Amino acid sequence: MTRGFLKAHKADFVFSSGNDYNRIEMRRMSMLRLLAPHVFVVLLLGALSWAGTKGALPFLDAKEAAAASMPEPQPLQTPKSAPSEDKQSKDEQAKDEQAKAKQAKDKPTSTGDSGKMTLEELKEAIEHKISPPQGAQGYWQPIPYTDHEVPNAMGPPEMSCKEALGLVPDKPPPPTRPKRPRETEPTPAMEQLAQITVGEDAYDPAQLPGANPEELPPQLLEGKPEDLARVGKVMRRMKQGERIRMSFFGASHTGGDWFTGHLRRVLQGRHGDLGHGFIMPAALYKGYRGTDINLCRTDEWFPDWVGKRDGRDDGLLGFTGMSVSSQDPDQFGWIETTHSNKRGRSVGYYDIWTVAYPDGGTLLVRIDDADPIIEIPTRAASPTLLRTRIRVPEGPHRISMSPAGNGETRIVGVFTEREGPGVLVDAIGIRGRTAKTWLSWNEEMHGRGLATLDPDLVALAYGTNEANAMRYTTDAYRKDLRAVLARIRKALPDAACVLLGPSDRGVKVKGKDDTFAVWDRTEPFAQVQREVAAEYGCVFWDWQQASGGPGSMLAWRFHDPKLAAGDLIHFTKAGYELSAERFLEALEHAQANNR
């Protein structure tokens, strides 16, 4: 079927990149023989002084050596008194340069245009001594994109998803990959947990914490004043009509896109719809979805993420932590704007992220039924993260992707966006994952991709799975979370940062009708987030307290309408939307009160 509109063209390309460095030659000066000993002493002292301030390059690793060899940007100084006119002009010039640098990352450019933090600034941020300075530049350079345009795209074809899937030829399923044994988690002794029996002759559900969510007080963001001010500034810029991106990373609460989908709808309704943002063109698993976006795909794409039992474990997952791959030209995936929803009805360009590697093939992309079919070669001498932008006339469109058949293609994400002011909310989540999976992603791909995305606010919604893992200690979690936040600050030193804590959890007690236990590991893991967030310039939002505190998941399950799912871990659609409203209250409070 896919060969009918995505013609398979074989092409092998090798990508390479490099930087040219200028060599500075020092002219030799002839000195009087009488002064030679003194000159030798001066040169020796100078060399020792240089080594003490710059560090001995032979003892640095490759990344530090590269950073040390580059010119260090001068940090902006905050005046202690009223600045002079000359000082004001310099400050304005510095701000203009920062704005131009931020704008340049959204244009095709070479890989050597962006500045870096100095090693001292980087180490200080990573060692969480102080919050990162406003306007700091990250360690990783943004990734330029290959630019394409399809000006004659006229809108989605009439063929439905069902019709398209019916044209795919039947073939034997691909060989299964070996799976690692499933790890079993120990279960807590139920007698050690607080138990509640709910019913007419027992505990009244109306007396449970959070039973009346509309009466709960606002659950505000927690953190240092300067870090709360970063969040408030993003919200004020949004209100003033600037282009704002919020990127949420997490597990199933994020991946389901009910929570983030509600945030997107509300904020885009107020400030402008810039598109759906992140989505995968083929499903990671059954139930994968997005709010206000239409998806269609065949079933033989191979999904991968850290911890998948039959996964590759090679870390080549870009900055999203996931990939879908295939070399079968009969496989396809498409992403289409909505037809009747208020949001998601228009797109202006697509950013397609792929991984190139020695065995990579060509990905074929078509917009609607328009020509040309765009070829994205993904063969490279070594693993490389690629970014391809396809511009289309503003309006409804369908983007279809399929392998050419000359090698496997790996896609790590597609971003559907529009130009202009407004809001983007990315939902980048994988069910069952924990924050520490970030540490298994290829660090350079992760760092450069995150620096390219450059969200104004980055949010981590992990913690529920960490609290559920009985072997995972809070000490181990603290260490892992610090390493994850260090990665964020290495790529995004100036972004507003929010940690959304674990939600409440209940457990059905076997053999006892209407008896439930309250999970007691949620609060300790939330406390780790609260403490570590402040070390890295982030703020914390307590999701468990936002729903009413320990035991509230039971109350939300018995609420009419039901706000919690039957597993007492997840929420219903209504519960996620109510949680999003609670989070919006916290953002709006920061907007009004934190400057």
C-alpha positions in Angstrom: 0.0 0.0 0.0 2.6 2.5 1.0 4.5 2.1 -2.3 1.5 3.7 -3.9 2.2 7.1 -2.4 5.7 6.7 -0.9 7.9 5.4 -3.7 10.9 3.5 -2.5 14.2 5.1 -3.6 17.4 3.5 -2.6 20.1 5.9 -1.5 23.1 5.6 0.7 24.6 8.8 2.3 27.3 9.3 4.8 27.0 12.3 7.0 30.0 14.0 8.5 30.6 17.3 10.3 33.5 19.1 11.8 34.8 22.4 13.1 37.7 24.5 11.8 39.9 26.0 14.5 42.2 29.0 13.8 45.9 28.5 14.8 47.4 31.6 16.3 51.2 31.9 15.6 53.3 33.8 18.1 56.1 35.8 16.6 59.5 35.2 18.2 61.2 38.3 19.5 64.9 38.5 19.7 66.2 39.5 23.2 69.5 40.8 24.3 71.7 38.0 25.6 72.0 40.0 28.9 68.2 39.7 29.5 67.7 36.1 28.5 67.7 34.6 32.1 65.1 37.1 33.2 62.9 36.5 30.2 63.1 32.7 30.9 61.9 33.2 34.4 59.0 35.4 33.3 57.9 32.9 30.6 58.1 30.1 33.1 55.9 31.9 35.7 53.4 32.8 33.0 53.1 29.2 31.8 52.6 28.0 35.4 49.9 30.7 35.9 48.1 29.7 32.7 48.1 26.1 33.7 46.7 27.0 37.1 43.8 29.0 35.6 43.0 27.0 32.5 43.9 23.5 33.7 46.3 21.1 32.0 44.6 20.0 28.8 46.2 16.6 28.7 44.3 15.7 31.9 40.9 16.8 30.7 38.6 14.5 28.9 37.7 15.2 25.3 34.6 17.3 26.0 36.3 19.4 28.6 39.3 20.0 26.3 37.1 21.1 23.5 35.2 23.5 25.8 38.5 24.8 27.3 39.9 25.5 23.8 36.9 27.7 22.9 36.6 31.3 23.8 34.7 31.8 27.1 31.7 34.2 26.9 31.8 37.0 29.3 29.1 36.8 32.0 26.6 39.6 32.4 27.3 41.7 35.5 24.4 42.9 37.6 25.1 46.6 38.5 25.0 47.4 42.2 23.9 51.0 41.5 22.1 52.9 38.8 24.0 52.1 35.5 25.5 54.8 33.4 24.2 55.4 29.8 27.2 53.5 28.5 26.5 50.6 30.8 22.9 50.6 29.8 23.8 50.4 26.1 26.1 47.5 26.8 23.4 45.7 28.7 20.9 46.3 25.9 23.5 45.1 23.3 24.1 41.9 25.4 20.3 41.3 25.6 20.0 41.7 21.8 22.9 39.3 21.3 21.2 36.7 23.5 17.9 37.2 21.6 19.7 36.7 18.3 21.4 33.6 19.6 18.1 32.1 20.7 16.5 33.0 17.3 19.5 31.5 15.4 18.8 28.0 16.7 15.6 27.9 14.8 17.4 28.5 11.5 19.6 26.2 9.4 23.1 26.8 10.6 26.4 25.2 11.0 27.3 23.3 14.2 29.9 25.8 15.4 27.7 28.9 15.8 26.6 28.6 19.5 28.5 29.5 22.6 29.0 27.4 25.7 29.1 27.9 29.4 32.6 28.1 30.8 33.8 25.0 32.6 33.7 26.8 35.9 30.0 27.9 35.3 29.1 24.4 34.2 30.7 22.7 37.2 29.1 25.2 39.5 25.6 24.5 38.0 26.1 20.7 38.0 27.4 20.7 41.6 24.1 22.5 42.5 25.8 25.2 44.5 23.7 28.0 43.1 20.8 28.5 40.7 21.9 28.9 37.1 22.3 32.6 36.0 19.7 34.2 33.9 20.7 34.2 30.2 23.3 31.5 30.6 24.3 29.4 27.5 24.3 25.6 27.8 27.2 23.3 27.2 25.6 21.5 24.3 25.2 23.1 20.8 21.8 23.0 19.1 21.4 20.7 16.1 20.8 22.5 12.7 18.0 21.2 10.5 17.8 20.3 6.8 15.1 22.5 5.4 12.4 21.4 2.9 9.2 23.0 1.7 6.0 21.5 0.1 4.1 24.6 -1.1 1.5 22.6 -3.1 0.2 20.5 -0.2 -3.6 21.1 -0.3 -4.9 19.1 2.7 -5.4 15.5 3.9 -6.4 12.9 1.3 -9.9 11.3 1.6 -8.5 7.8 2.2 -9.4 6.8 5.8 -7.1 4.9 8.2 -9.1 1.8 7.9 -8.9 1.9 4.1 -5.2 2.5 4.2 -4.6 -0.4 6.5 -6.7 -2.7 4.3 -4.3 -2.1 1.4 -1.2 -3.4 3.4 -0.3 -6.9 2.1 -0.5 -9.8 4.5 2.9 -11.2 5.4 4.5 -13.3 8.2 5.3 -11.4 11.3 8.9 -10.4 11.8 11.1 -12.7 14.0 10.7 -12.1 17.7 13.6 -10.7 19.6 14.8 -12.5 22.7 13.3 -11.1 25.9 15.0 -10.6 29.2 13.3 -12.3 32.2 10.7 -10.2 33.8 11.7 -8.7 37.1 9.2 -9.2 39.9 8.8 -6.5 42.5 8.3 -7.6 46.1 5.0 -6.6 47.6 4.7 -4.8 51.0 3.1 -6.5 53.9 -0.5 -5.3 53.9 -0.7 -5.3 57.7 2.1 -2.7 57.7 0.0 -0.2 55.7 -2.9 1.9 56.9 -6.1 0.1 55.8 -9.5 1.6 55.1 -12.7 -0.4 54.7 -15.2 1.7 52.7 -18.9 0.9 52.8 -22.2 1.7 54.4 -21.3 -0.1 57.6 -17.7 1.1 57.6 -15.8 4.2 56.5 -17.8 6.8 54.7 -16.0 7.8 51.5 -17.1 11.3 52.0 -14.8 11.5 55.0 -11.7 10.5 53.0 -9.0 13.1 52.2 -9.8 14.9 49.0 -13.4 13.6 48.9 -14.5 17.1 47.9 -11.8 18.3 45.5 -13.6 21.5 44.7 -13.1 22.6 48.3 -9.3 21.9 48.4 -7.1 24.9 48.9 -4.6 25.7 46.1 -1.5 23.6 46.0 1.2 26.1 45.2 4.7 25.6 43.8 7.4 25.3 46.3 11.0 26.6 45.9 13.4 29.4 46.2 12.1 32.9 45.3 14.4 33.2 42.3 13.3 29.8 40.9 9.6 30.6 41.5 10.3 33.9 39.7 11.5 32.0 36.6 8.1 30.2 36.4 6.3 33.4 36.9 8.2 35.1 34.2 7.4 32.4 31.7 3.7 32.8 32.5 3.8 36.6 32.2 5.7 36.3 28.8 2.9 34.0 27.7 0.3 36.5 28.7 2.2 39.2 26.8 1.9 37.3 23.6 5.3 35.7 23.3 6.0 32.2 21.9 6.2 29.8 24.8 7.1 26.1 24.8 6.5 23.9 27.8 8.0 20.4 27.6 6.8 17.7 30.0 8.8 14.5 30.4 7.4 11.6 32.5 5.7 8.2 32.6 2.1 7.2 32.0 0.6 10.4 33.6 2.4 12.3 30.8 2.3 9.7 28.0 -1.5 9.4 28.1 -1.7 13.1 27.3 -4.9 13.6 29.3 -3.1 15.9 31.9 -0.9 17.7 29.4 -3.7 17.6 26.8 -5.9 19.7 29.1 -3.1 22.1 29.8 -2.5 22.5 26.1 -6.2 23.1 25.4 -6.6 25.7 28.1 -3.4 27.6 27.5 -3.7 27.6 23.7 -7.3 28.7 24.0 -6.1 31.7 26.0 -2.9 32.6 24.3 -2.8 31.0 20.8 -2.6 27.5 19.3 0.9 26.7 18.0 0.2 23.0 17.3 0.4 19.7 19.1 4.1 19.6 19.6 5.7 16.2 20.2 4.1 12.9 19.0 5.3 9.5 17.7 4.1 8.5 14.2 3.8 4.9 15.2 2.4 3.6 18.5 4.9 2.6 21.3 2.3 0.2 22.7 -1.4 -0.4 22.8 -3.3 2.6 24.0 -0.6 5.2 22.9 -2.5 8.4 22.0 -2.4 12.1 21.8 -5.0 14.8 22.5 -6.2 16.7 19.4 -4.2 14.8 16.9 -5.1 11.9 14.6 -2.8 8.9 14.3 -2.7 5.8 11.9 0.0 3.2 11.6 0.7 -0.4 10.7 1.6 -2.8 13.5 5.1 -4.0 12.6 7.2 -1.0 13.7 9.6 -1.9 16.4 9.2 0.4 19.5 12.1 0.8 21.9 12.8 2.5 25.2 15.1 1.9 28.2 13.9 -1.2 30.2 12.0 -2.8 27.3 12.5 -6.5 27.7 13.4 -7.0 24.0 15.0 -3.6 23.6 18.4 -2.9 22.0 19.9 -1.2 25.1 22.1 0.9 22.8 20.9 4.3 24.2 20.2 5.7 20.7 16.9 7.2 21.7 17.5 10.9 21.0 16.3 13.2 23.6 12.8 11.7 23.9 13.9 8.4 25.3 12.0 6.4 22.7 12.1 5.3 19.1 10.1 3.4 16.5 11.9 1.7 13.6 11.4 -0.5 10.5 13.0 -1.4 7.3 9.8 -2.8 5.7 8.6 -0.4 2.9 5.0 -1.7 3.5 5.0 -0.2 7.0 3.7 3.3 7.4 2.6 5.8 10.0 0.8 9.1 9.6 0.0 12.1 11.7 -3.0 14.2 10.8 -4.6 17.4 12.1 -8.0 17.1 13.7 -11.2 17.7 11.7 -13.7 19.1 14.1 -11.9 19.7 17.4 -11.3 23.3 18.5 -7.5 22.7 18.8 -5.1 20.9 16.6 -6.7 21.8 13.2 -3.7 23.5 11.6 0.0 23.0 11.2 2.7 25.1 9.5 5.8 22.9 9.7 7.0 19.5 11.0 10.3 18.8 12.7 11.2 15.1 12.2 14.0 13.6 14.4 15.8 10.5 13.3 18.9 8.6 14.3 21.5 8.0 11.6 23.9 5.1 12.0 26.0 2.7 9.8 23.1 0.4 8.9 20.5 3.1 8.5 18.2 3.4 5.5 16.2 6.1 3.9 12.9 7.4 5.4 10.3 8.5 2.8 8.0 11.4 3.8 5.0 12.7 2.0 2.7 15.6 2.9 -0.9 14.9 1.9 -0.8 13.7 -1.8 1.6 16.3 -2.8 5.0 15.9 -4.5 7.8 15.7 -3.9 8.3 12.7 -1.7 11.0 13.8 0.7 13.9 11.5 1.3 15.7 11.5 4.7 18.8 9.4 4.5 19.8 8.0 7.9 23.1 6.2 7.1 26.1 7.6 8.9 29.6 6.5 9.8 28.7 6.8 13.5 25.5 7.4 15.4 24.1 10.9 14.8 20.9 12.7 15.7 19.3 14.3 12.6 16.7 17.0 12.4 14.6 17.6 9.3 12.1 20.5 8.9 9.3 20.3 6.3 7.3 23.6 5.8 3.8 23.4 4.5 1.1 26.0 3.8 -0.7 26.9 7.1 -3.7 24.6 7.5 -4.9 21.0 7.9 -2.4 18.3 6.7 -1.4 14.7 6.9 2.2 13.7 7.1 3.0 10.1 6.1 6.2 8.2 6.8 7.6 4.9 5.5 10.9 3.1 5.1 12.4 3.0 1.6 13.5 -0.6 2.2 17.3 0.0 1.9 17.9 -0.3 5.6 16.3 0.3 9.0 15.1 3.8 9.8 14.7 5.0 13.4 12.4 7.8 14.3 12.6 9.4 17.8 9.8 11.9 17.4 7.9 14.4 15.3 6.9 17.9 16.3 3.9 19.5 14.6 4.0 23.3 15.0 3.0 26.7 13.7 4.7 30.0 13.5 3.7 33.0 15.6 2.9 33.8 19.2 1.2 31.2 21.4 1.8 28.1 23.4 3.3 24.6 22.7 2.9 21.8 25.3 4.9 18.7 24.6 3.9 15.4 26.2 7.0 13.2 26.1 6.1 10.2 28.3 6.5 6.4 28.4 4.5 4.3 30.7 6.2 2.5 33.6 9.4 4.6 33.3 11.4 6.3 36.0 13.6 9.5 35.9 16.8 7.4 36.0 16.2 6.0 32.5 17.5 9.4 31.3 21.0 8.2 32.4 20.9 5.4 29.9 20.2 7.7 26.9 23.2 8.6 24.7 24.3 11.8 26.5 25.4 13.8 23.5 22.2 13.1 21.6 20.2 13.8 24.7 22.0 17.0 25.5 22.1 18.5 22.0 18.5 17.5 21.3 17.3 19.1 24.5 19.3 22.2 23.9 17.7 22.4 20.4 14.2 22.0 21.7 15.0 24.8 24.2 11.7 24.9 26.2 10.9 27.9 28.2 9.7 25.6 31.0 10.8 22.0 31.4 8.8 19.7 33.7 9.6 16.2 35.0 6.5 14.2 36.0 8.2 11.1 37.5 8.1 9.6 41.0 5.0 7.4 41.0 6.9 4.4 39.6 9.9 5.1 41.8 7.7 5.0 44.9 6.2 1.8 43.7 9.6 0.1 43.3 10.1 -1.6 46.6 13.9 -2.3 46.1 14.5 1.4 45.2 15.7 3.3 48.2 15.3 7.0 48.7 19.1 7.4 48.9 19.5 5.8 45.4 16.7 7.9 44.1 18.3 11.1 45.4 21.6 10.2 43.7 19.9 9.4 40.4 17.7 12.5 40.5 20.7 14.7 41.0 22.4 13.2 37.9 19.2 13.7 35.8 18.8 17.3 36.9 22.5 17.9 36.2 21.8 16.7 32.6 19.0 19.2 32.3 21.1 22.1 33.6 23.9 21.2 31.2 21.6 21.6 28.3 19.1 24.1 29.7 20.8 26.3 32.3 18.3 29.1 32.1 14.9 27.3 31.7 12.2 27.4 34.3 12.1 23.9 35.8 9.3 22.1 37.7 9.2 18.7 39.3 5.7 17.2 39.6 5.7 14.8 42.5 4.3 11.3 42.6 0.5 11.1 42.9 -1.2 9.2 45.6 -1.7 5.4 45.4 -4.1 2.9 47.0 -4.0 -0.9 47.0 -6.9 -3.3 47.1 -6.4 -5.8 50.0 -6.9 -9.3 48.7 -9.6 -11.3 50.4 -11.2 -8.4 52.1 -14.2 -6.8 50.4 -14.1 -3.0 50.1 -10.8 -2.8 52.1 -7.9 -0.8 50.8 -4.4 0.1 51.9 -2.7 3.5 51.5 0.7 3.3 49.9 3.3 4.7 52.4 6.3 5.3 50.1 4.8 8.2 48.2 5.5 10.9 50.7 9.3 10.0 51.2 9.9 10.1 47.5 8.0 13.3 47.1 10.3 14.8 49.9 13.4 13.8 47.9 12.0 15.7 44.9 11.2 18.7 47.1 14.8 18.8 48.5 16.7 18.0 45.3 14.7 20.4 43.1 15.9 23.4 45.0 19.6 22.3 44.5 19.2 22.7 40.7 17.1 25.8 40.3 13.8 23.9 40.0 10.5 24.2 41.9 8.3 21.4 43.2 4.6 20.7 42.9 3.2 18.1 45.3 0.7 16.1 43.2 -0.3 13.9 46.2 -1.2 16.9 48.3 -2.9 18.6 45.3 -5.5 15.7 45.3 -6.0 15.8 49.1 -3.0 13.9 50.6 -2.5 10.2 51.5 -5.7 8.3 50.9 -7.1 10.7 48.4 -6.8 8.3 45.5 -9.5 6.2 47.3 -11.7 9.3 47.6 -11.3 10.1 44.0 -12.2 6.5 43.0 -15.5 6.8 45.0 -16.2 10.3 43.7 -19.1 10.8 41.3 -18.0 11.0 38.5 -15.0 8.7 39.2 -11.7 10.6 39.2 -9.4 7.7 39.8 -8.9 4.5 37.7 -9.6 1.1 39.1 -5.9 0.4 39.6 -5.8 3.3 42.1 -2.5 4.5 40.5 -3.9 6.3 37.4 -6.7 8.8 37.0 -9.7 8.8 34.7 -9.8 11.5 32.0 -11.9 13.7 34.3 -9.3 13.1 37.1 -6.4 14.1 34.9 -8.2 17.2 33.7 -9.0 18.2 37.3 -5.3 17.6 38.3 -4.3 19.9 35.3 -6.6 22.6 36.6 -5.0 22.3 40.0 -1.6 22.6 38.4 -2.7 25.6 36.4 -3.7 27.3 39.6 -0.2 27.0 40.8 1.2 28.4 37.6 -1.2 31.3 37.7 -0.2 32.1 41.3 3.5 32.2 40.3 2.5 34.5 37.5 0.8 37.0 39.8 3.1 36.7 42.9 6.6 35.6 41.9 8.7 38.2 40.2 
